[in-house]
């Protein structure tokens, strides 16, 4: 397809993606699901699992092979903007307030699903046709384990903000746990990809690059007052240009060192100077994420084929992966929160939110697909895990709320008896 034909194909694809995302999101909102769940499901609907199954000619016409790299790159822009906003909304002081329980919970939320995912992969290796040739068992075990250890921190933060729970103990603990969990998981993912490369060079590049990134972040934090003063003197249009340039540089740098663009965007958001003018500029770039992020979900959906799971062995592995993910994340985080002394209600809610993988797992498995360490079948299984665990979050939180109200009602009735 020539460039002159690719441009109109891209514009039409964007129109279809945005409309389908809005329709699916509207339908799922009635079930209490957040918008990100609608976009995840819409991406799958537009891929071979639904549209490709019902009308393969339409899918091929809307999303030709030549268009898919364009969707990926433009989707990355939306992803980087979204992750920067997530980091900008994050407040490090909330982590310090609950550092002790958050450290224990996030450690359990990484280690337990990592070990369970690795064990499941070891058991399935050679029994289920899931893993690519030429990729070592160790790499496959670690990759599946790390993807099960990831938490949907952006969605977690959005649910807490929308419900007005930011200042509550539960909200503070969950935010801190999600941030720590994802930071560790991304570093582990970079290590897995370095091992898959079979060379010490990528490992050294990631380790050295990460150390330099941490140093730059520390310098940025210590210079925040000066940066805030400089930002206040810049006109809004100049400040936006500076923000975009620095954001894309951060995304480029972390991509080059193997931590991937999302990590640089989130890190920059955390340390970026905050002021009323910066708040307004950040709000102005928000529509970029809203428009382009659905393209990333669609790109993921085009690589997802749930039709592969009709194989009984693959379906059994998929069910086992979902069960392992829930037990390893929700169960481990709940238990760790109880050990840390958190009340039952806080522990259950933290575990429920930490169990959602959402967008972050989709990012990780797309990285694995690009690196050649994920097959289409394994990709589809892990997308299923992401969707199921993410869709669980809202109804399960509502269940805990109903149970609490029921207990409170019974206690009140007993007191009046």
N, C-alpha and C positions, 0 to 999 in steps of 0.2 A: 504493500500500500504506500503510495507517494505521500509526501508531506502535505500536499494540497488536499488530499483526501483524508489524511489523519486528523487534521484540525476539525473539520465538521463532525467526524466520527467521535472525537473527544467531547465536543460540546453536546451532542445528542446523548452520549453516555452519561455525562454529568447530570443532565436534566432527568433522565430515567432514574439514576441512582438517588437523587435528592427526593424525587416524588415517591419512590418505593420506600425509602427510609422514613419519610414522613407518614405514609400510610401505615406501615408496619408498626412504627412507634406509636401512632395514635391508637391502633388496635390493642397493643400490649399495655398502653397506659391504663386501659380499663381494668387490667389485671394487676395494677399497682407497680408495673415495671418502669424503671428509669429509662430515659431516652437512649442511653448507650446500649441497652439490651435490644431495643428495636433496631438500631443500626447494625448490631452484630447479626441478628436474625435476618434482616434485609439483605445483608451481604451474602448469606447462605442461599436465600431465595433466588438471587440473581445468578447464582452459579450452577454447576452441573447437578447439584442435589435436587433442585426444583425446576428452574427455568430450562436448564439443559436437558432435564428428563422429559418435561412436557413439550417443549418447543426448542429442540437443539438448533434449528436453523435461525431462530430469533436470537438465541444467546450468541451464536457465532457471528451474526450480523452486528449486534450491539457491541460485543467485546472481542473483536478480532485479536489475534496474537500480537500484532504489531502495536496495538493500543495498550496492552497490559503494562509494559514498562513505564508508559506515560502516567497511567493511573497510580502506579507504585510511587513514582517520584513526587507527583502532585499531592498524593495522600501523605507522603512524608512531611510535606510543608504543614499540612493541617495537624499532623501528629506532633511536630516540634512546637508549634504554637500552643497546642493544647497542653503539652507537658510543661512548657514554660509557665503557663497560667496556673497549673497545679502547684508548681514549686513556689510561685509568687504568693499564692494563697496560704501556703504552709507557713507555720510560725514555729521556729526552732525552740522558743521559750516553752512551748507546750510539751516538747520532748523532755526538757530538763525537769519539768515538774513531776513527771511520771517515769523517769529514766529507769528506775530499778525494776518495776514490774514489766515495763515495755521491753527491756533487754531480755528478760527471762522468756516472755511470751513470744517475741519475735525469733529468739533462738530456737525454741521448740517448733515454731511455725516454719522454720527453714529445715532444721535437721531431720525431724520426723518424716515429713513428706518426701524429702530427698532420699532417705534410706528406704522408705516403703516403695517409692517409685523405682529406685534402682533394683530392689529385690523383685518387683513385679516384672521388670524388663529382663532380668537374669532368668527368671522362670520361663518367660514367654519366648526367649531367644531360641531359635531352632524349632519351636513348636508352632509359631505363628509367622506368616510371611509379612512382616512389618518393617524390617530393618534393611537399609540399603547395603549392597555388596561393597566391600572395601572399607567399611566403617567398623572399627573395633567394638567389641562388646562393652568395654569400659566406657567409651564415648557415648554409646547408646544409653547405657545405664545412667550415666551422669546427666545426660541431656534430659531424659524423661524425668528424672528426679528433680532437676532444677526447675523445669517447667511446672511441675506440680507444687513446687515450693513458692512460686510467685503469687503475689496478692494484687488485686485490682485497686491499687492505692488511689488513683483518680476517682473511681466510682465510690470507694469508701469515703473519701473526703467530701464528695458531692452529696451523698446520702446524709452524712452527719450535718453538713451545712444546711441542706434543705429542711431537715427536721429540727433545726435550732438546737443541736446537741453539742455545739462547739465548746461551750463552757462547762459541760458536764464531765464528771469523772470518766464515764464510759466513752464519751467523744474524745477526750484527751488521750486516754490509753490507746484507743483504736487508731487514732491518727499517728501517734508515735510508733506503734507496732507496725503499721502498714508502711511507713516511710523507712524504718530500719530494715524490715523484711525485704522490700524491693531493692534497696541499696545493696544489701548482701547478695541477693539473688542475681542481680545484674553483674556483679563482680564474678560470681561463680560461673555464670553463663559465658563471660569472656574467657575464663580459664578453660572451660570445656571446649570452646572453639579453638583455643590455642593448642590444646592437646590433640584435637582432631586434625590440626594443620601438621602435626608430626614434627614440629620444630620448636627449639627453645626461643627462636627469634620472636614469634608472636607473643609468647608468654612474657618475655622481657619487655617487649614494646608495651603491652598492656599494663604490666606492673609499674614500669618507669613512668609511663604516661599518666597512670592513675595517681602516682605520688606527686607528679607535677601539677595535676589538676587540683588535688587537695591543697597544695601550696598556694596556687592561684586563688582558690576559694577563701583560704585563710586571709590572704592579702586583701581580697575584696571586702571581707567582713570588717577588717581593721580600718579600711579606708572608706567605710560606708558614709560617715559624716561628710567627708570631702566630696564624695560622689553625689550625695544628696544635694549638697549646696550647688554643685555644678549643674545637676539636672534641673534645679529650680530656675537657673538663669537662661536655660536654653528654650527657644520657642518650641511649641508642641510638635511642629512638623520636623524640626531638627532632632528633637528627642526621639521621635518615632524612627527616624532613619538610623540613629545611633543604636537604638534597641534592636532593630532588625539586623543590622550588621553584626553586632555582638552576639546575638542569638544564633545566627547562621554560622558564625565562626566557632561558637561553642559546639554546635551540632557537628560541624566538620571535624573539629579536633577529636571529639570523643568517638566519632565514626572511624577516624584514622587509627586510633589506638586500640580499637576493638571493644569499646564500651557502648558504642552505638549512639546515634543522634539524640535519642530520647533522654539518655542519662545526662548529656551535656545541657540539654534544654531545661530539664528539671533542676539540675544543680545551679544553673544561672538564675532561674526563678527564685530559688531559696535565698541567694545572697544579693539579689538586685536591690538597689536602694529604693526605699518606699517613701512616697509623698503623695499629696493629693494630685499633683500634676502627673506623676508617673502612673497613678491609679487610672487616670482618665486616658492616658495613652495606651495602657495595657487593655483597657476596656474597648478601645477602638480597633485593636487587632483581633479581638475575640471572634468577630464574624468570619475571619479567615479560617480558623479552626472549625467553626460550625459548618462551613461550606465544603472544605477539603477533607476533613476527617472521614466522612462517609466513604470517600474513594478508597481509603485504606481498608475499611471493612469489606468493601466489594472486592478488592484485590484478593483479600484473604478468602472470601466466599468463592471466587473463581478457582481457587486451588483446593476447595473442599468438596469432596464427593461422598456423601453419606451412602450412596449406592454400593460403595465398596464394602460396607458393613453388613451386607446380606450374607457374607461368608460367616457361618456359625462361629468359627474360631476367632475371627476378627471382632464379631459382635460380643463374644464372651470377654475378649480382652478389653473392649471398650467399656463394658459394664464394670469389669474389675478395676479399670483405671479410674472411673468416676467414683466408685466406692472407696478406693485407696486414697483419692484426692480428698474426699470428704472426711474420712477417718483421720488422715494424716494432718489435715489443716484445722478443721473445726474441732475435732477431738483433742488434738495436741494443744491448741491454743486455749481451749476451755480448761483443760487440766492444768496447764502452766499458770493460767490466771488464778485458778483456785489455790494452787500452791503458793502463788505470790501474795495471797491474802485478799484477793478481790472477791466481792459478794457474788453469789450465784447469778444474779441478773446481769451484772457487768461481764462476768466470764462468758456467759452464753452469747451475749450480743457481740463481744469482741471476737469470739470464735466464729460466729456467723459471718461477720463482715470480712474477716481475714480469709475465709473459705472462698470468697468470690475471686475468680481469676481475671475475668473480663478482658479488657483491652490489652493489659500487660502480657497475658499469656499469648494472645494473638501476635503481639509484636515479637515475642521470643521465638515462637514456632515459625514465623516468617523468616526470622534471622537464620534459624536452623535449616529451613528449606533452601534459602539462598546459598548456604554453606555446603549443601549436598549431604547433610547428615540426617535428613528426614525424608521418608517416602510419602507419596500421596496418601497412602492408607494410614500411616502414623499421624500425618498432619490432620486428617479428618477425625481421627480418634481424639486428638488433643483439642481440636476445635469443639468437639462435643463436650469434653470436660469443661472447657471455658464457658460454654453456653449454659450447661446444666448448673454449675456451681454459681454462676452469676445470677441466673434467674431464681435460684433458691433464696438469695439474700433477703429481698423485700418481704416475701410471704413468711419466711421463717422469723424475721424480726417482728412481724405483725403477730405471729403465733406467740412469741414470748410476751408481747404486750398484753394479749388476751389472757394468757395464763396468770400474769401478774395482777391484772384487774380482778380475775376470778378469785385469786388468793386473798386480795385485799377486801373484796366483798364478803367472803366467808369470814375473815377475821373481824370485820366490822359487825357482821350479824352475830357472831359468837360473843363479841364484847357487849352487845345490847341484850343478849339473851339472859 
